[in-house]
Amino acid sequence: MLAAIGPHAADYRVRVPNNRNTFSPLAAWRRRVLSRAVHHGWRRVREWGAVTAEHPGGLRFGRIGDGTRLAFPQGTVFGEKWIELGAHCVIGEQVTLTAGLMPDLDLGPEPILTLGDGVVLGRGSHVVADTRVTIGSDTYCGPYVYITSTNHSYDDPHEPIGRQWPRMEPVAIGPGCWIGTGSVILPGATLGRNVVVAAGAVVRGHVPDHAVVAGAPARVVRSWDPEKGWQPPLRTPAPVPIPADATPEQLLALAEPGETPGPPVG
């Protein structure tokens, strides 16, 4: 074969690179050390970059309650003077919080965006408040939820939609709600107490207390009747709550392989 190619065939032989240094014990050790340093450094950056009442960084909220934490890195945040955050809120990474159409506007004496105590906003969520937006205490939002008081208008068929003045309506979300991943809460929406919004739902209009909504546009798929209970009835039994006096050992026993889940006994 080489003879058929010519006298210089040996010059075309495949040369395998010498990876001895790549896989040597010294190189592996260096990689481990660098990896640990990077992860340790990133943990420090996340810790130092988090925003709390004691360490607000460059953000000056109208109010930020005790125990509230905005994870680092934060998303777009402006109009902080008109944003009030309750106590013990958890704001995930890359969450956008804005008050007003753009930075450096005077929005008046009253807050525009208000989060009650214990609100959770999952990673990548957006709360865009060009007019009043309130989120009640103990409302939990999954990742990538979008809550907005502003919508594009398209009244003029000749003008680009992005250049037309938007429509703005207040948004009110009651306490104790659960808003699933990827949901959108549109301008003018009002959600009652303990409302469940299914993942990916698009909510507009009024949602009564103790309702479950799903779809785009969202509609009520289950609701609570004081006499009949949940209608339609729930398909699974209610979980048994863990007793308040359960010990750590009892809780660990529940996680053991082969154990039947249930309340700790003792």
Backbone as numpy.savetxt, mean C-alpha at the origin, in Angstrom:
# Nx Ny Nz CAx CAy CAz Cx Cy Cz
39.01 -32.74 -39.65 38.18 -31.53 -39.65 39.04 -30.28 -39.65
40.05 -30.22 -38.72 40.93 -29.07 -38.68 41.75 -28.95 -39.95
42.17 -30.11 -40.51 42.96 -30.08 -41.75 42.14 -29.52 -42.89
40.85 -29.81 -42.91 40.00 -29.31 -43.98 39.86 -27.81 -43.92
39.93 -27.25 -42.70 39.75 -25.81 -42.56 41.00 -25.07 -43.04
42.20 -25.63 -42.73 43.40 -24.95 -43.16 44.48 -25.05 -42.11
45.66 -24.53 -42.46 46.81 -24.66 -41.54 46.67 -23.85 -40.26
45.81 -22.84 -40.26 45.66 -22.00 -39.07 44.43 -22.35 -38.26
43.95 -23.58 -38.45 42.71 -23.97 -37.77 42.85 -23.90 -36.27
44.04 -24.13 -35.76 44.22 -24.13 -34.30 43.88 -22.77 -33.69
44.00 -21.69 -34.51 43.69 -20.36 -33.99 42.21 -20.17 -33.71
41.36 -21.07 -34.26 39.92 -20.92 -34.10 39.37 -21.79 -32.97
40.23 -22.44 -32.25 39.73 -23.27 -31.16 39.06 -22.39 -30.10
37.99 -22.90 -29.55 37.26 -22.17 -28.51 38.11 -22.12 -27.26
38.29 -20.93 -26.77 39.05 -20.75 -25.55 38.08 -20.55 -24.39
38.07 -21.44 -23.44 37.20 -21.35 -22.28 37.83 -20.39 -21.28
37.11 -19.36 -20.86 37.70 -18.40 -19.91 38.02 -19.09 -18.60
39.04 -18.60 -17.98 39.48 -19.14 -16.70 38.63 -18.53 -15.59
37.72 -19.32 -15.05 36.83 -18.83 -14.01 37.32 -19.20 -12.61
38.59 -19.56 -12.55 39.11 -20.00 -11.27 38.97 -18.90 -10.22
39.20 -17.62 -10.64 39.10 -16.54 -9.68 37.65 -16.27 -9.28
36.71 -16.48 -10.25 35.30 -16.21 -9.97 34.77 -17.13 -8.89
35.17 -18.39 -8.92 34.63 -19.38 -8.00 35.61 -19.75 -6.89
36.65 -18.99 -6.75 37.62 -19.31 -5.71 37.03 -18.99 -4.34
37.55 -19.63 -3.30 37.07 -19.32 -1.95 37.20 -17.85 -1.58
38.26 -17.21 -2.04 38.45 -15.80 -1.73 37.37 -14.94 -2.38
37.06 -15.24 -3.66 36.02 -14.47 -4.36 34.66 -14.69 -3.71
34.37 -15.93 -3.32 33.10 -16.21 -2.67 33.00 -15.47 -1.34
34.10 -15.42 -0.61 34.11 -14.70 0.66 33.87 -13.22 0.45
34.53 -12.64 -0.56 34.32 -11.23 -0.87 32.87 -10.96 -1.23
32.28 -11.87 -2.01 30.87 -11.68 -2.40 29.95 -11.70 -1.18
30.21 -12.62 -0.25 29.38 -12.68 0.95 29.52 -11.41 1.78
30.74 -10.94 1.92 30.98 -9.74 2.71 30.28 -8.53 2.08
30.43 -8.39 0.75 29.80 -7.26 0.07 28.28 -7.35 0.15
27.74 -8.57 -0.01 26.30 -8.74 0.06 25.76 -8.35 1.43
26.45 -8.80 2.47 26.01 -8.44 3.82 26.11 -6.94 4.05
27.17 -6.32 3.53 27.34 -4.88 3.70 26.23 -4.11 3.00
25.88 -4.55 1.78 24.82 -3.88 1.03 23.50 -4.00 1.76
23.15 -5.20 2.22 21.88 -5.40 2.90 21.85 -4.65 4.23
22.96 -4.68 4.94 23.02 -3.95 6.20 22.88 -2.45 5.95
23.57 -1.94 4.92 23.47 -0.53 4.60 22.06 -0.13 4.19
21.40 -0.99 3.39 20.05 -0.67 2.96 19.08 -0.65 4.14
19.26 -1.59 5.09 18.41 -1.56 6.28 18.61 -0.26 7.05
19.85 0.20 7.15 20.12 1.46 7.82 19.48 2.63 7.07
19.58 2.63 5.76 18.99 3.71 4.96 17.48 3.74 5.16
16.84 2.57 5.13 15.39 2.52 5.33 15.01 3.01 6.71
15.83 2.67 7.71 15.54 3.12 9.06 15.71 4.63 9.18
16.82 5.15 8.68 17.08 6.58 8.78 16.15 7.41 7.89
15.71 6.82 6.78 14.86 7.58 5.85 13.39 7.56 6.20
12.98 6.73 7.16 11.57 6.69 7.56 11.17 8.01 8.22
9.91 8.38 8.05 9.40 9.64 8.60 8.49 9.32 9.78
8.74 9.95 10.90 7.92 9.83 12.09 7.72 11.22 12.69
6.90 11.29 13.74 6.70 12.58 14.41 8.00 13.10 15.00
8.84 12.17 15.50 10.11 12.59 16.09 11.16 12.90 15.03
11.07 12.26 13.88 12.06 12.44 12.81 11.33 12.69 11.49
10.80 13.91 11.29 10.02 14.20 10.09 10.84 14.41 8.82
12.17 14.49 8.96 12.99 14.76 7.78 12.63 16.11 7.20
12.46 16.14 5.89 12.11 17.40 5.24 10.63 17.63 5.11
9.79 16.74 5.66 8.35 16.85 5.52 7.75 17.51 6.75
6.86 18.46 6.54 6.24 19.21 7.63 4.72 19.07 7.52
4.22 17.96 8.04 2.79 17.71 7.98 2.04 18.63 8.93
0.76 18.89 8.59 -0.08 19.64 9.51 -0.17 18.95 10.85
-0.20 17.62 10.81 -0.17 16.82 12.04 0.31 15.43 11.69
1.14 14.86 12.57 1.55 13.47 12.44 1.54 12.88 13.84
0.69 11.88 14.05 0.46 11.36 15.38 1.57 10.45 15.87
1.55 10.19 17.17 2.53 9.30 17.78 2.43 7.90 17.18
3.57 7.29 16.95 3.60 5.93 16.44 3.38 5.80 14.95
3.09 6.90 14.27 2.89 6.85 12.81 4.24 6.81 12.11
4.30 6.05 11.03 5.59 5.86 10.33 5.35 5.80 8.83
6.09 6.60 8.09 6.10 6.55 6.63 7.39 5.85 6.22
7.24 4.67 5.61 8.40 3.88 5.24 9.21 4.58 4.15
10.49 4.29 4.12 11.39 4.81 3.09 11.63 3.74 2.03
11.66 4.11 0.74 11.51 5.46 0.20 10.04 5.86 0.09
9.77 7.13 0.37 8.42 7.65 0.20 8.14 7.94 -1.28
6.85 7.98 -1.60 6.45 8.41 -2.94 6.41 9.94 -3.00
5.64 10.46 -3.94 5.47 11.91 -4.06 4.65 12.43 -2.89
5.17 13.42 -2.20 4.46 14.04 -1.08 4.57 15.56 -1.24
3.42 16.23 -1.31 3.45 17.69 -1.26 2.14 18.20 -0.66
2.14 19.48 -0.28 1.00 20.05 0.43 0.88 19.51 1.84
2.03 19.14 2.47 1.99 18.50 3.79 1.28 19.36 4.84
1.34 20.68 4.69 0.70 21.57 5.65 -0.79 21.28 5.77
-1.38 20.74 4.71 -2.82 20.46 4.70 -3.10 18.95 4.80
-2.10 18.20 5.26 -2.26 16.76 5.45 -2.12 16.45 6.93
-3.11 15.76 7.49 -3.06 15.38 8.90 -3.13 13.86 9.01
-2.15 13.30 9.70 -2.04 11.86 9.89 -2.27 11.53 11.36
-3.18 10.60 11.62 -3.47 10.22 12.99 -2.35 9.41 13.62
-2.62 8.90 14.81 -1.62 8.12 15.53 -1.58 6.68 15.03
-0.38 6.07 15.10 -0.18 4.65 14.81 -0.63 4.27 13.39
-0.41 5.17 12.45 -0.66 4.85 11.04 0.58 4.17 10.46
0.36 3.31 9.48 1.46 2.63 8.78 1.35 3.00 7.30
2.32 3.73 6.80 2.35 4.18 5.40 3.49 3.43 4.72
3.16 2.58 3.75 4.15 1.73 3.11 5.10 2.50 2.20
6.02 1.75 1.60 6.99 2.35 0.68 6.30 2.86 -0.58
6.86 3.94 -1.13 6.42 4.51 -2.41 4.94 4.91 -2.39
4.44 5.35 -1.23 3.06 5.84 -1.14 3.03 7.33 -1.43
2.14 7.74 -2.32 1.97 9.14 -2.67 0.87 9.77 -1.83
1.17 10.91 -1.23 0.19 11.69 -0.46 0.28 13.13 -0.94
-0.78 13.64 -1.55 -0.72 15.01 -2.06 -1.99 15.77 -1.69
-1.81 17.05 -1.38 -2.92 17.97 -1.13 -2.78 19.13 -2.11
-3.82 19.36 -2.89 -3.77 20.42 -3.90 -3.37 19.89 -5.26
-3.64 20.70 -6.28 -3.32 20.31 -7.65 -1.82 20.25 -7.91
-1.07 21.07 -7.17 0.38 21.14 -7.38 1.01 21.71 -6.12
2.32 21.59 -5.98 2.98 22.14 -4.79 2.86 23.66 -4.71
3.07 24.17 -3.50 3.21 25.61 -3.23 1.93 26.40 -3.45
0.77 25.74 -3.29 -0.49 26.45 -3.34 -0.97 26.75 -1.92
-1.68 27.86 -1.74 -2.31 28.16 -0.45 -3.72 27.58 -0.48
-3.93 26.55 0.34 -5.20 25.83 0.32 -6.14 26.25 1.44
-5.80 27.31 2.17 -6.70 27.80 3.20 -6.39 27.24 4.57
-7.25 27.52 5.55 -6.94 27.16 6.94 -7.27 25.72 7.32
-8.09 25.04 6.56 -8.55 23.71 6.94 -7.73 22.61 6.26
-7.60 21.44 6.92 -6.88 20.33 6.28 -7.63 19.82 5.05
-6.89 19.31 4.10 -7.47 18.77 2.87 -7.50 17.24 2.93
-6.44 16.64 3.42 -6.34 15.18 3.51 -6.17 14.79 4.97
-7.06 13.93 5.47 -7.01 13.52 6.87 -7.08 12.01 6.98
-6.12 11.43 7.70 -6.13 10.01 8.01 -6.38 9.86 9.50
-7.33 9.01 9.87 -7.60 8.75 11.26 -6.53 7.88 11.89
-6.71 7.56 13.16 -5.74 6.72 13.86 -5.74 5.30 13.28
-4.56 4.72 13.21 -4.45 3.31 12.83 -4.70 3.00 11.37
-4.65 3.99 10.50 -4.85 3.75 9.06 -3.60 3.09 8.49
-3.81 2.14 7.58 -2.72 1.46 6.89 -2.86 1.69 5.39
-1.80 2.19 4.77 -1.76 2.37 3.31 -0.66 1.48 2.76
-1.04 0.50 1.94 -0.07 -0.45 1.42 0.87 0.15 0.40
1.94 -0.56 0.16 3.00 -0.13 -0.76 2.44 0.33 -2.10
2.95 1.46 -2.59 2.60 1.95 -3.91 1.22 2.58 -4.01
0.53 2.78 -2.90 -0.80 3.40 -2.95 -0.68 4.89 -3.21
-1.78 5.48 -3.71 -1.83 6.92 -3.98 -3.09 7.48 -3.33
-2.93 8.58 -2.60 -4.07 9.35 -2.11 -3.88 10.77 -2.63
-4.71 11.15 -3.58 -4.59 12.43 -4.28 -5.79 13.28 -3.87
-5.54 14.30 -3.07 -6.61 15.11 -2.49 -6.51 16.54 -3.01
-7.23 16.82 -4.09 -7.31 18.20 -4.57 -8.43 18.94 -3.87
-9.37 18.20 -3.29 -10.35 18.73 -2.36 -10.45 17.71 -1.23
-11.34 17.89 -0.31 -11.35 17.15 0.95 -11.42 15.64 0.76
-10.47 14.93 1.41 -10.46 13.47 1.45 -10.24 13.06 2.91
-11.13 12.22 3.44 -10.98 11.72 4.80 -11.01 10.19 4.78
-10.11 9.59 5.55 -10.05 8.14 5.69 -10.19 7.84 7.18
-11.23 7.09 7.54 -11.55 6.85 8.92 -10.55 5.94 9.63
-10.58 5.98 10.94 -9.66 5.21 11.76 -9.76 3.72 11.48
-8.62 3.05 11.59 -8.52 1.59 11.45 -8.97 1.08 10.09
-8.87 1.92 9.08 -9.10 1.47 7.71 -7.78 0.95 7.14
-7.84 -0.23 6.55 -6.65 -0.87 5.99 -6.76 -0.89 4.47
-5.71 -0.47 3.80 -5.65 -0.49 2.34 -4.53 -1.43 1.91
-4.82 -2.32 0.98 -3.79 -3.17 0.42 -2.85 -2.36 -0.46
-1.88 -3.02 -1.09 -0.95 -2.30 -1.96 -1.63 -1.78 -3.23
-1.09 -0.68 -3.73 -1.47 -0.10 -5.03 -2.95 0.30 -5.09
-3.47 0.80 -3.98 -4.82 1.38 -3.94 -4.72 2.83 -4.41
-5.73 3.29 -5.15 -5.74 4.66 -5.66 -7.00 5.35 -5.18
-6.83 6.40 -4.39 -7.94 7.19 -3.86 -7.77 8.60 -4.35
-8.78 9.14 -5.04 -8.63 10.46 -5.63 -9.92 11.25 -5.54
-9.76 12.55 -5.35 -10.92 13.45 -5.35 -11.07 14.17 -6.69
-10.25 13.80 -7.66 -10.21 14.52 -8.94 -10.32 13.55 -10.11
-11.09 13.94 -11.09 -11.23 13.13 -12.30 -11.11 14.03 -13.52
-10.58 13.48 -14.60 -10.49 14.25 -15.84 -11.89 14.50 -16.41
-12.04 15.64 -17.04 -13.28 15.93 -17.75 -13.01 15.91 -19.25
-14.05 15.64 -20.02 -13.91 15.54 -21.47 -15.09 16.21 -22.17
-15.61 17.29 -21.55 -16.79 17.97 -22.10 -16.53 18.51 -23.51
-15.36 19.09 -23.72 -15.04 19.69 -25.02 -14.40 18.62 -25.91
-15.07 18.20 -26.97 -14.51 17.14 -27.81 -13.31 17.58 -28.64
-13.04 18.88 -28.69 -11.95 19.39 -29.52 -10.68 19.66 -28.73
-10.80 19.75 -27.41 -9.65 20.08 -26.57 -9.07 18.79 -25.98
-7.73 18.65 -25.98 -7.15 17.48 -25.34 -7.65 17.32 -23.91
-7.96 16.11 -23.52 -8.56 15.85 -22.21 -7.65 16.35 -21.09
-6.34 16.16 -21.26 -5.42 16.59 -20.22 -5.39 18.09 -20.00
-5.90 18.89 -20.95 -5.91 20.34 -20.81 -7.24 20.86 -20.28
-8.22 20.02 -20.15 -9.53 20.46 -19.67 -9.55 20.46 -18.14
-10.23 21.45 -17.57 -10.26 21.58 -16.12 -10.94 20.37 -15.50
-10.29 19.73 -14.51 -10.85 18.50 -13.94 -12.06 18.77 -13.04
-12.78 17.71 -12.76 -13.88 17.76 -11.80 -13.38 17.26 -10.46
-13.79 17.95 -9.37 -13.35 17.57 -8.03 -14.55 17.41 -7.11
-14.57 16.31 -6.38 -15.60 16.05 -5.40 -14.96 15.41 -4.17
-15.44 15.75 -2.96 -14.87 15.17 -1.75 -15.05 13.66 -1.69
-14.15 13.00 -0.99 -14.20 11.56 -0.76 -14.20 11.32 0.75
-15.08 10.44 1.21 -15.13 10.10 2.64 -15.18 8.59 2.78
-14.20 8.04 3.49 -14.12 6.60 3.76 -14.29 6.41 5.26
-15.28 5.62 5.65 -15.59 5.45 7.05 -14.56 4.62 7.78
-14.72 4.50 9.09 -13.76 3.74 9.90 -13.91 2.24 9.69
-12.82 1.54 9.92 -12.86 0.08 9.93 -13.01 -0.59 8.59
-12.74 0.10 7.49 -12.91 -0.50 6.16 -11.67 -1.30 5.77
-11.89 -2.20 4.82 -10.79 -2.94 4.18 -10.89 -2.69 2.68
-9.84 -2.11 2.09 -9.83 -1.78 0.67 -8.76 -2.63 0.00
-9.18 -3.53 -0.86 -8.31 -4.53 -1.42 -7.32 -3.99 -2.44
-6.35 -4.83 -2.76 -5.26 -4.49 -3.67 -5.77 -3.98 -5.02
-5.20 -2.88 -5.47 -5.52 -2.37 -6.80 -6.87 -1.70 -6.93
-7.55 -1.44 -5.83 -8.86 -0.79 -5.90 -8.71 0.69 -6.23
-9.77 1.25 -6.80 -9.79 2.67 -7.13 -11.03 3.28 -6.49
-10.84 4.33 -5.69 -11.94 5.07 -5.07 -12.04 6.41 -5.79
-13.15 6.61 -6.49 -13.30 7.77 -7.37 -13.87 8.98 -6.64
-13.75 10.17 -7.25 -14.29 11.39 -6.63 -15.77 11.25 -6.30
-16.16 11.80 -5.15 -17.55 11.75 -4.73 -17.95 10.49 -3.99
-17.05 9.51 -3.90 -17.38 8.26 -3.22 -17.49 8.48 -1.72
-18.48 7.84 -1.11 -18.61 7.83 0.35 -18.81 6.39 0.79
-17.91 5.91 1.62 -17.98 4.54 2.12 -18.35 4.60 3.60
-19.28 3.75 4.01 -19.69 3.71 5.39 -18.70 2.99 6.27
-19.18 2.54 7.41 -18.34 1.84 8.39 -18.16 0.38 8.00
-16.94 -0.14 8.20 -16.64 -1.56 8.00 -17.08 -2.06 6.62
-16.72 -1.31 5.61 -16.99 -1.70 4.22 -15.81 -2.51 3.70
-16.10 -3.56 2.94 -15.07 -4.35 2.28 -15.11 -4.03 0.78
-13.98 -3.61 0.24 -13.85 -3.35 -1.19 -12.97 -4.43 -1.79
-13.52 -5.23 -2.69 -12.76 -6.34 -3.28 -11.60 -5.81 -4.11
-10.58 -6.64 -4.26 -9.41 -6.26 -5.04 -9.81 -5.88 -6.46
-9.27 -4.77 -6.94 -9.51 -4.33 -8.30 -10.83 -3.63 -8.53
-11.61 -3.41 -7.49 -12.91 -2.75 -7.66 -12.72 -1.26 -7.96
-13.69 -0.68 -8.66 -13.70 0.75 -8.95 -14.97 1.31 -8.32
-14.80 2.10 -7.26 -15.92 2.51 -6.41 -16.29 3.96 -6.69
-17.58 4.17 -6.88 -18.11 5.53 -6.98 -19.46 5.55 -6.27
-19.92 6.74 -5.90 -21.21 6.84 -5.23 -21.15 6.41 -3.78
-22.33 6.13 -3.21 -22.45 5.81 -1.79 -22.45 4.31 -1.56
-21.68 3.87 -0.56 -21.66 2.47 -0.14 -22.10 2.44 1.32
-23.16 1.71 1.67 -23.65 1.72 3.06 -22.73 0.97 4.01
-23.00 1.14 5.30 -22.24 0.42 6.33 -22.32 -1.09 6.10
-21.26 -1.79 6.48 -21.25 -3.26 6.53 -21.67 -3.88 5.19
-21.06 -3.37 4.13 -21.34 -3.91 2.79 -20.04 -4.41 2.18
-20.16 -5.35 1.25 -19.05 -5.84 0.45 -19.32 -5.46 -0.99
-18.37 -4.76 -1.62 -18.56 -4.34 -3.00 -17.45 -4.92 -3.86
-17.78 -5.19 -5.12 -16.81 -5.77 -6.05 -17.19 -5.35 -7.46
-16.20 -5.36 -8.36 -16.46 -5.10 -9.77 -16.09 -3.70 -10.19
-16.26 -3.44 -11.50 -15.95 -2.13 -12.08 -17.05 -1.78 -13.09
-17.96 -0.89 -12.74 -18.05 -0.20 -11.46 -18.50 -1.14 -10.35
-18.10 -0.82 -9.12 -18.39 -1.70 -7.99 -19.88 -1.71 -7.67
-20.36 -2.87 -7.25 -21.74 -3.01 -6.77 -21.73 -3.84 -5.50
-22.78 -3.71 -4.71 -22.87 -4.45 -3.45 -23.15 -5.92 -3.76
-22.28 -6.80 -3.27 -22.45 -8.23 -3.48 -22.82 -8.95 -2.18
-22.66 -8.29 -1.05 -23.07 -8.88 0.24 -23.28 -7.75 1.22
-24.27 -7.89 2.09 -24.54 -6.85 3.08 -25.04 -7.49 4.37
-25.00 -6.73 5.44 -25.37 -7.21 6.77 -26.78 -6.76 7.12
-27.61 -7.73 7.49 -28.96 -7.46 7.95 -29.02 -7.75 9.45
-29.46 -6.79 10.27 -29.46 -7.01 11.73 -30.23 -8.25 12.16
-31.25 -8.66 11.41 -32.05 -9.82 11.78 -31.57 -11.10 11.12
-31.17 -11.04 9.87 -30.80 -12.23 9.11 -29.30 -12.47 9.03
-28.50 -11.49 9.46 -27.05 -11.62 9.34 -26.59 -11.28 7.92
-25.48 -11.88 7.52 -24.93 -11.59 6.19 -25.81 -12.20 5.10
-26.13 -11.37 4.10 -26.92 -11.82 2.97 -26.22 -11.46 1.67
-25.94 -12.44 0.78 -26.08 -13.88 0.98 -25.21 -14.37 2.15
-25.59 -15.52 2.76 -24.84 -16.02 3.91 -23.38 -16.30 3.54
-22.50 -16.16 4.52 -21.09 -16.46 4.32 -20.90 -17.95 4.06
-19.95 -18.27 3.17 -19.72 -19.67 2.80 -18.76 -20.38 3.76
-18.05 -19.64 4.57 -17.10 -20.24 5.50 -17.43 -19.78 6.92
-17.16 -20.62 7.91 -17.44 -20.22 9.30 -16.51 -19.10 9.74
-16.98 -18.32 10.68 -16.17 -17.24 11.21 -14.96 -17.80 11.94
-13.79 -17.20 11.79 -12.61 -17.70 12.52 -12.79 -17.53 14.02
-12.23 -18.48 14.76 -12.30 -18.42 16.22 -11.22 -17.46 16.72
-11.60 -16.42 17.44 -10.57 -15.48 17.90 -9.64 -16.11 18.92
-8.41 -15.64 18.92 -7.42 -16.11 19.89 -7.70 -15.45 21.23
-7.78 -16.21 22.30 -8.02 -15.60 23.61 -6.94 -14.59 23.97
-7.37 -13.54 24.65 -6.43 -12.48 25.01 -5.34 -12.96 25.95
-5.62 -14.04 26.71 -4.63 -14.52 27.67 -3.77 -15.66 27.13
-3.78 -15.87 25.80 -2.97 -16.94 25.22 -1.49 -16.65 25.42
-0.74 -17.69 25.75 0.69 -17.54 25.99 1.46 -17.71 24.68
2.70 -17.23 24.60 3.50 -17.44 23.40 3.67 -18.92 23.07
3.80 -19.76 24.08 3.96 -21.20 23.84 2.72 -21.78 23.18
1.54 -21.35 23.60 0.30 -21.84 22.99 0.18 -21.38 21.53
0.60 -20.15 21.27 0.54 -19.67 19.89 1.50 -20.43 19.00
2.69 -20.74 19.51 3.65 -21.52 18.73 3.12 -22.92 18.47
2.40 -23.50 19.42 1.87 -24.85 19.24 0.89 -24.90 18.08
0.17 -23.80 17.83 -0.78 -23.78 16.72 -0.08 -23.88 15.37
1.17 -23.44 15.30 1.91 -23.45 14.04 2.66 -24.74 13.80
2.63 -25.66 14.75 3.35 -26.92 14.57 2.72 -27.75 13.45
3.53 -28.38 12.58 2.98 -29.23 11.51 2.13 -30.34 12.08
0.98 -30.53 11.45 0.10 -31.61 11.86 -0.90 -31.20 12.92
-0.73 -30.00 13.47 -1.69 -29.57 14.49 -2.96 -29.07 13.81
-4.07 -29.29 14.44 -5.33 -28.80 13.93 -5.53 -27.37 14.43
-5.72 -26.40 13.52 -5.89 -25.02 13.98 -7.09 -24.91 14.92
-6.94 -24.09 15.89 -8.01 -23.89 16.85 -7.52 -23.02 17.98
-8.42 -22.64 18.89 -8.01 -21.77 19.97 -7.11 -22.48 20.95
-6.12 -21.81 21.52 -5.27 -22.42 22.53 -6.09 -22.81 23.74
-5.71 -23.84 24.39 -6.40 -24.27 25.61 -5.40 -24.27 26.73
-5.87 -24.10 27.94 -4.97 -24.07 29.05 -5.69 -23.75 30.33
